[in-house]
Amino acid sequence: MGLNNAVQKLLVGRWIAGEGVEEAIRRTRRFNARGIETIINYLGEEFRDKREVDDAVATYLKLIRAIKESGVMADVSLKLTQLGLRIDKGMAERNYTRILSFAKKSDVFVWIDEETYGDVGPTMAIYKRYCGGGFAGITIQSSLRRSLNDIRGILKAKGVVRLVKGAYHEPEQSGFNDRAEITRNYYVLMDYLFRHGNKFTIATHDLNIVRKALSLNRRYNRAVEYAMLNGIRNSYAMRLASEGHTTYIYVPFGRRWIDYSYRRMREASNIKLLLHSLLEDQRI
């Protein structure tokens, strides 16, 4: 077995459910059995070929249908650059609304994953036009300087936030690249959500942040959910779920695993956390 195949096998077993919808559903069943829900993502981004866009749309429709028919507890998360944002904004919006309409009929919640800074503006505009009705949410990255204003706009539009640190390297004028600054901004944004929001998701592997969120919720009593990536802190997610907290694991699937895995390694810059994800945290 070549090096690339060996790495792929290692990562698919830890961070990625597999190549197809069926593998994502199987992984979800395993999490559901432990009281954990999932957020399923089809890997890929920044598509500039309409054939890739059409494949992504078809895959998400298939995924939503599989979630509905199987009865698993799962949301869906997509990227607008998968739906044609880099080709034509109108195309991306039409594809998004098509998926969202089918998801509403199937009672499946749909998240948009925020991407690089240049895509955030149009992504936010499209999301806020369709976020009503309780079936759509969006990630917000504490690595971006604009995020507090974005959260204010989302809450005003009755949208739902999943707060992440972010794994993209941005220019200094638009983003933070120092991990300490990103973490400080996460606390600022989280505090704002607790004071002004109602339902939102704290998505991080930073246990200090999670503990602070648990403490804040004893004061504010919000509809808080917690989310982590597949294979990073599975055992801690199990603990949260066992204590009665609504907990999600983000489960990616598909063949485009290289870019995703690279960002995970960059995001998990603490080597201890990375090794923990590879060696210890595979109990589901």
N, C-alpha and C positions, 0 to 999 in steps of 0.2 A: 504494500500500500504506500503511495507517495505521500509526501509531507502534507500537501494540500488536502488530500483525502482524509488523512489522519486528523488534521485540525478540524475539518468539516464534521467528521464523526463525533469528535469531542464536543464541539459547540452545539450541534443539533441535539445532543443528549442533555445539554445543560440549559441553553438559552433559547433554543428554537424548537418548536414542536415537531417540525418535519416539513415536507415540501407541499403537502396538500391540505385541503379543508378537512378531510377525514382525520388526519393526524392532530389538527388543532382541536377538533371536537373530542377526540380521545383524551388529549391532555386536559381539556376542560373538565371532562367527567372525573378525572382523578382529583383535580382541585376541588370540584364541587363536593366530592365525597368527604372532604375535610372541612366543609363549610365555607370554602373560598370561591368567589366568582371570578370570572376572567374578562379581560379586555383583549379581543383577538385582532391582530393586525396582519395584513398581507404585505410582505416585505417588498420594498421598491419605492423609488422617489425620482423626481426630476425627469419624468418621461417627456421625450420630445417626438416620439413616434406614436401616431394614432393607433397603431395595432397594439402597442403595449397598453395604451389607455383603455382601449376596448376590452382587452384581456382583464385589466384590473377591475373594470366595472362589472364584467361578467362574473369574476371571482367573488366580488363582494356580494353580489346578488345570490350567488350559490351559497356563500357562507351564511348569509342571513336566513336563507331557506333552511339550511342544515341546522342552525340554532333553533329555529321555530319547530322543525319536525322532530328533532332529538329531545327537546325539552330541557336542554342544559341551560345553566344560568351564566349568560355571557353577553357582554357588549361588543361592539365593533369599533375599531379605530382606523381611520384612513388619513391619507395625506392628499391635499388638493393637487399637488404636482403629479400624483398618480392619475388624477382625473383630467389632466390636460391644462393645468394652470400655466405651464411654461409654453404651451402652444397657443391657447386662446382662453381668456378668462371666461367668456361666455360658455365655451365647451365645458370647462370645469364646473361652472355653476349648474349647467343643465345636468351633468352627470351626478353631481352631488345631490340635487333635488330629486333625481330619479331614485337614487339609493335611499335617501332619507324617506321618501314617500313609501317605498316598499318596506323599509324598516318599521315605520309607524304602523303599517297594516299588520306587520308580524310581531309587534310589541317588542322590538329590539332597539336599545339605545345606541346612538351613533356618536362617537367622538371624532373631532378633527385634531390631528397632531400638528402643532405649530412646527414650522421648518425654519429655514434661514431668514435673516432679517428682511431681505428683499421680497420675500413671499408673505410676510406677516400682514402687511397692510391689506392687500386684496383678500387674503384668507379671512381676516377679521371682518371685513365688509360683507363678504358672502355669508359668514356664520351668523352675524347679527341680523341679517335679513330673514333667517329661517330658524332662529333658536327658540322661538315660542313653541308651546305645546308640550314641553317636558321630554322631548325625545332626542335632544342634541346637546352636546357639550364640546368644549375646546380646551386644549392645554395652553397654559401660560408659563413662560420660562422666566425664572428669576435671573437668568443671565442677560436679559434684555432691559435696557434702561426705560423703555416705554411701557413696561408691563403694568405698573400701578394705574396709569391712565386707561390701559386696556381693560383691566379688571373693573374699574369704575363704569366703563361703557357697557361691559357685559352684564354686570349686575343691574344696570338701568334697563337693559333690554330683556331682563328676566332670563339670562343665559346661565350656564353651569360651567364652572371652572375646575379643571384638574391641574393643580399646581406642581410643576416639575422644576428642577434646576436647569436643565437644558444641556445639550452635548455638542453644540455647534460653536465654532470659533468665529467671533464677530469682530468687526472693527471697533476700536476703542470708543468712538463717538456714539456708537449704537448699542454696545454691549459691554458687559464685564467679562474679563477672562481670568481674573484672579479668583481662585476657589473660595477664598475667605470673603471676598466682596459678593460673590454669587450667593453664598450662604447667608450673609447679613441681609441681602435683599430678599431672600426667601422668607426670613423672619418678618420683615416689614410687610410683605404681601400676605403672608399667612395671618398676621395680626389684623390686617384690614378685612380679610375674608371673615374672620371670626366676629369682628365688630359690626360688619355691614352685610354679610352674606347669610344664606340659610343652608343650602345644600351645596357642598363642594368636596373635592377629593384632594387629600394630601398624598402626593406621590413622590416618595423619596426612600432611600436606603439609609439616610442619616438618622440614626436612632436618637440622637439628641433632639432633632426636629420632631420626630414622632412623639417622643416623651413630652415635649413642650405642647404639641397639639393635643395630646390626651389631657394634659393639665388645663389648657385653655377651654377645652370642651366641658370640663366639669364646671366651669364658670358660665359659659355661654349656651351650652346645650344645643348645639347645631346638629344638622343632619350630615355629619362628617363621615366620609369614607376614606379608606387608606389603600394605597396601591403600591406595588413593587414589581420589578421586572422578573420574569421567569428565570429561576436559577440563581438569583443574587442573595436573597434572604428568605427562602421558602420557609424555613423553620420558624422564623420570627413572624411571618405572615400567618402561619398556622396558630401561633400563640395569640396573635391579635384576634383571629377569628374565634378561637376557643373562649376568649374573654368577652365575646359578644359584640365585637366591633365589625362593621361591614368592611370586608377586606377583598381586594382584587389583586390578581396577578396578570400582568401584561404578557400575553402569549403571542409571539410572532411566528409566522410560518411562511414558507416559500423558498425559492432557490436563491434569491438575492440576499445572501446572508453575510457577505464580506463587509460591506459598508456598515451594516448594523452592528456587527461584531466589533469592528474597529472603534466605533463610537462608544460602545459599551466599555471597551478597555480604556479608552480615553476618559470616560466619565468616572469609571471606577479607578481613579488615579491612585488611590490608596492600595498598594500592592497586597496588603493583608486582606482587604475586602475582595479583591480579585481572586486570590488564592482560596479564600473561603467559599466563593461561588463555584470554583472548579472542583474542590476536594470534599467539602463538608455538607453543602446545603442541598443535597439531592434526596430528600426524604419523601417526595411526592411523585 
